[in-house]
Amino acid sequence: MTAPPLVKDKPYLAWLRELHGQGTVLASVCTGSLVLAAAGLLADRPATTHRDHLDKLAKIDSSVDLRAGQRCVDDGDIVTSAGVSAGIDMALHLVGRFGGAEESELTRNGIQYESRRA
């Protein structure tokens, strides 16, 4: 797998920076964190990505505090997750963060998802 094409899409990266500047919470699944790093949004912050792309993330921005063993990293206004199943963990975490623990549990039960909690 190669880095996503969006890491070189300057208008898209500028749009992400604009969203971030407006206070939008940004979340990424898998190699989406490479795009966030290319936009300069992960500088000096903790983040994760798919285990096979940790080196690419470090190459894009060596200041990123790589959290290789974590499925989901919530750093306030930016949330990253590892692979696709970790993205489900992150989504449930965000449901809990914005809707409360009960809503997260209802969602988890509704999709019949059982995993380690993020």
VOMI-591737 format. One line per 2 residues: number of its first residue (from 1); their letters; for each residue x, z, y of N, C-alpha, C, O. Coordinates in steps of 0.001 Angstrom, whole numbers. Layout:
N
NUM = A = X:Z:Y:X:Z:Y:X:Z:Y:X:Z:Y  ...
***
This chain:
118
1 = MT = 841:0:-1178:0:0:0:888:0:1245:1870:739:1320  538:-821:2197:1290:-863:3446:540:-81:4520:-595:352:4324
3 = AP = 1197:83:5639:553:778:6758:-627:-52:7246:-587:-1282:7191  -1668:605:7718:-2835:-138:8200:-2479:-1003:9412:-1653:-606:10234
5 = PL = -3095:-2180:9527:-2792:-3074:10647:-3042:-2435:12017:-2431:-2835:13007  -3928:-1456:12074:-4255:-838:13364:-3063:-120:14001:-3096:162:15199
7 = VK = -2013:183:13233:-852:856:13834:-166:-28:14871:614:463:15687  -453:-1334:14843:152:-2263:15809:-859:-2838:16794:-517:-3697:17607
9 = DK = -2092:-2370:16723:-3166:-2898:17573:-3202:-2096:18876:-3848:-1051:18956  -2505:-2595:19886:-2350:-1840:21140:-3677:-1507:21821:-3833:-379:22289
11 = PY = -4635:-2424:21901:-5919:-2053:22512:-6636:-940:21730:-7252:-60:22331  -6556:-981:20415:-7200:51:19605:-6518:1406:19814:-7187:2431:19952
13 = LA = -5191:1401:19835:-4442:2642:20054:-4756:3222:21437:-4881:4436:21592  -4881:2352:22433:-5239:2811:23783:-6639:3410:23785:-6885:4419:24446
15 = WL = -7552:2795:23049:-8923:3306:22944:-8926:4694:22307:-9652:5577:22764  -8123:4900:21255:-8029:6224:20637:-7507:7255:21635:-8027:8368:21710
17 = RE = -6484:6887:22398:-5948:7807:23417:-7014:8134:24458:-7112:9271:24920  -7809:7134:24822:-8878:7350:25793:-9923:8316:25230:-10337:9252:25914
19 = LH = -10343:8093:24002:-11303:9001:23362:-10769:10427:23327:-11470:11382:23659  -9516:10543:22918:-8889:11864:22841:-8854:12525:24209:-9122:13720:24334
21 = GQ = -8528:11758:25222:-8478:12270:26582:-9836:12726:27100:-9911:13563:27999  -10912:12175:26534:-12268:12561:26912:-12765:13777:26140:-13884:14241:26356
23 = GT = -11926:14293:25237:-12304:15484:24483:-12960:15215:23144:-13466:16138:22505  -12959:13965:22710:-13531:13620:21414:-12663:14180:20290:-11442:14031:20316
25 = VL = -13282:14815:19316:-12560:15257:18126:-12314:14028:17272:-13254:13321:16908  -11059:13772:16953:-10689:12634:16120:-10354:13113:14719:-9665:14118:14544
27 = AS = -10842:12390:13727:-10577:12739:12326:-10110:11496:11595:-10578:10392:11872  -9188:11677:10662:-8690:10541:9891:-8624:10894:8410:-8396:12039:8020
29 = VC = -8832:9867:7613:-8728:9987:6161:-7572:9112:5704:-7427:7975:6151  -6760:9645:4820:-5689:8881:4181:-4716:8346:5233:-4185:9118:6032
31 = TG = -4478:7040:5240:-3483:6470:6154:-3979:6345:7585:-3260:5827:8439  -5184:6806:7867:-5651:6843:9248:-4755:7693:10121:-4668:7469:11329
33 = SL = -4085:8667:9523:-3169:9496:10315:-1981:8686:10830:-1386:9039:11848  -1633:7606:10135:-556:6744:10628:-990:6091:11942:-178:5910:12849
35 = VL = -2257:5743:12037:-2789:5146:13260:-2786:6173:14392:-2401:5865:15520  -3217:7385:14082:-3190:8441:15103:-1764:8691:15587:-1534:8899:16778
37 = AA = -809:8670:14659:594:8866:15045:1085:7705:15900:1807:7915:16874  700:6488:15547:1111:5319:16330:547:5382:17749:1136:4841:18685
39 = AG = -592:6043:17896:-1180:6218:19232:-525:7365:19990:-838:7601:21157  381:8075:19333:1060:9201:19979:263:10487:19957:591:11434:20672
41 = LL = -775:10532:19148:-1678:11683:19158:-1290:12801:18190:-1896:13872:18209  -297:12563:17355:123:13613:16419:1473:14220:16785:2022:15009:16016
43 = AD = 2002:13869:17924:3315:14390:18342:3302:15910:18373:2453:16527:19018  4254:16500:17668:4444:17960:17619:3222:18701:17082:2993:19855:17444
45 = RP = 2442:18057:16232:1245:18672:15676:1326:18651:14152:2022:17815:13575  611:19577:13498:516:19515:12041:-449:18414:11628:-1463:18188:12289
47 = AT = -133:17732:10537:-999:16663:10042:-650:16372:8590:407:16763:8094  -1552:15685:7931:-1302:15234:6570:-1760:13796:6431:-2397:13243:7326
49 = TH = -1430:13204:5306:-1847:11853:4944:-1737:11743:3432:-1363:12705:2760  -2058:10592:2906:-1911:10359:1469:-459:10622:1074:468:10238:1787
51 = RD = -277:11267:-47:1078:11675:-471:2064:10514:-534:3260:10715:-323  1588:9306:-821:2487:8159:-906:2893:7612:455:3691:6678:533
53 = HL = 2351:8183:1534:2620:7656:2878:3212:8698:3823:3322:8451:5024  3588:9843:3299:4183:10880:4140:5446:10376:4841:5681:10685:6009
55 = DK = 6257:9595:4114:7485:9066:4710:7182:8081:5841:7909:8033:6834  6116:7301:5696:5734:6361:6752:5246:7106:7993:5524:6705:9123
57 = LA = 4521:8187:7766:4056:8990:8896:5254:9570:9643:5302:9533:10873  6211:10099:8903:7416:10664:9532:8215:9589:10267:8826:9861:11300
59 = KI = 8207:8377:9735:8939:7287:10383:8278:6883:11701:8966:6561:12670  6953:6900:11738:6242:6554:12971:6479:7605:14048:6687:7277:15216
61 = DS = 6444:8894:13634:6671:9987:14590:7314:11154:13853:6646:11891:13127  8599:11309:14048:9339:12361:13338:9005:13764:13826:9407:14742:13195
63 = SV = 8278:13884:14935:7929:15215:15429:6696:15797:14736:6385:16973:14922  5994:14991:13941:4804:15478:13246:5204:16550:12245:6151:16368:11480
65 = DL = 4490:17656:12250:4694:18753:11296:3924:18390:10027:2743:18712:9892  4600:17721:9108:3954:17222:7891:3500:18363:6992:4278:19262:6675
67 = RA = 2257:18320:6592:1671:19316:5694:1320:18624:4380:154:18371:4080  2360:18327:3609:2214:17530:2390:1288:18176:1365:571:17461:665
69 = GQ = 1278:19467:1256:489:20132:232:-952:20402:622:-1731:20880:-202  -1325:20107:1858:-2675:20406:2316:-3559:19168:2223:-3134:18055:2534
71 = RC = -4796:19385:1787:-5765:18285:1685:-6371:17977:3044:-6746:16835:3311  -6469:18973:3896:-7086:18804:5208:-6348:19695:6199:-6061:20856:5908
73 = VD = -6045:19149:7361:-5383:19910:8417:-6243:19814:9677:-6417:18732:10239  -6772:20943:10111:-7603:21004:11318:-6760:21600:12428:-6427:22785:12398
75 = DG = -6416:20778:13408:-5644:21239:14550:-6483:21162:15828:-6011:20748:16887  -7730:21573:15689:-8615:21623:16844:-9266:20294:17156:-10326:19972:16621
77 = DI = -8631:19520:18024:-9225:18256:18433:-8790:17070:17584:-9237:15944:17805  -7914:17322:16610:-7514:16289:15652:-7502:16899:14261:-6907:17951:14025
79 = VT = -8176:16211:13343:-8275:16668:11956:-7823:15520:11067:-8306:14396:11199  -6893:15809:10157:-6412:14781:9238:-6632:15239:7803:-6676:16433:7506
81 = SA = -6767:14250:6923:-6895:14590:5505:-5989:13682:4691:-5547:12630:5153  -5728:14114:3482:-4863:13350:2576:-5651:12153:2026:-6212:11384:2806
83 = GV = -5702:11986:729:-6375:10837:128:-7885:10872:294:-8435:11737:976  -8543:9907:-347:-9984:9713:-162:-10806:10933:-554:-11710:11317:188
85 = SA = -10520:11556:-1698:-11312:12734:-2079:-11075:13885:-1112:-11972:14695:-877  -9877:13960:-553:-9606:14973:467:-10413:14678:1725:-10734:15591:2486
87 = GI = -10741:13410:1948:-11590:13045:3073:-12987:13625:2926:-13625:13973:3920  -13464:13731:1699:-14755:14371:1465:-14640:15858:1804:-15534:16424:2432
89 = DM = -13553:16479:1392:-13321:17883:1749:-13322:18050:3271:-13911:18990:3805  -12649:17119:3959:-12576:17196:5412:-13965:17029:6030:-14323:17750:6962
91 = AL = -14737:16090:5517:-16083:15874:6049:-16929:17134:5894:-17645:17517:6819  -16850:17772:4746:-17604:19010:4528:-17091:20124:5434:-17871:20939:5928
93 = HL = -15791:20159:5649:-15207:21133:6583:-15780:20917:7986:-16133:21875:8673  -15870:19650:8406:-16390:19357:9742:-17884:19657:9845:-18357:20096:10893
95 = VG = -18625:19422:8767:-20038:19809:8770:-20133:21313:8991:-20961:21781:9773  -19277:22074:8295:-19261:23526:8474:-18825:23927:9864:-19390:24848:10453
97 = RF = -17842:23257:10385:-17330:23581:11719:-18395:23353:12794:-18558:24179:13692  -19108:22253:12706:-20081:21921:13736:-21503:22362:13406:-22316:22558:14309
99 = GG = -21805:22520:12128:-23174:22865:11738:-23323:24209:11072:-24439:24682:10858  -22196:24834:10739:-22233:26138:10104:-22019:26070:8595:-22198:25026:7967
101 = AE = -21637:27199:8040:-21318:27297:6611:-22514:26958:5732:-22369:26316:4692  -23696:27394:6156:-24885:27129:5345:-25149:25622:5266:-25475:25106:4197
103 = ES = -25012:24931:6370:-25236:23479:6382:-24193:22770:5519:-24510:21811:4815  -22959:23243:5579:-21906:22661:4752:-22221:22843:3268:-22050:21922:2470
105 = EL = -22677:24023:2915:-23016:24297:1513:-24220:23462:1066:-24241:22958:-57  -25210:23316:1929:-26361:22459:1604:-25920:21014:1393:-26392:20339:478
107 = TR = -25027:20552:2234:-24517:19191:2106:-23731:19041:806:-23899:18062:78  -22880:20012:525:-22079:19998:-707:-23000:19941:-1925:-22780:19151:-2843
109 = NG = -24017:20772:-1923:-24957:20773:-3045:-25740:19467:-3108:-25998:18945:-4193  -26118:18942:-1946:-26894:17711:-1900:-26164:16523:-2474:-26778:15653:-3090
111 = IQ = -24843:16475:-2278:-24066:15370:-2834:-23435:15742:-4174:-22674:14964:-4751  -23756:16925:-4656:-23247:17434:-5934:-21727:17324:-5978:-21158:16748:-6904
113 = YE = -21092:17881:-4972:-19636:17807:-4856:-19031:19177:-5074:-19370:20143:-4391  -18144:19243:-6022:-17444:20498:-6301:-15950:20232:-6252:-15433:19395:-6993
115 = SR = -15270:20939:-5386:-13820:20800:-5280:-13267:22049:-4652:-13983:22989:-4305  -11931:22015:-4520:-11288:23077:-3744:-11748:22937:-2308:-11932:21822:-1819
117 = RA = -11928:24023:-1649:-12344:23966:-243:-11139:23664:624:-10021:24102:349  -11395:22902:1680:-10323:22511:2615:-9863:23693:3418:-8970:23561:4255
***
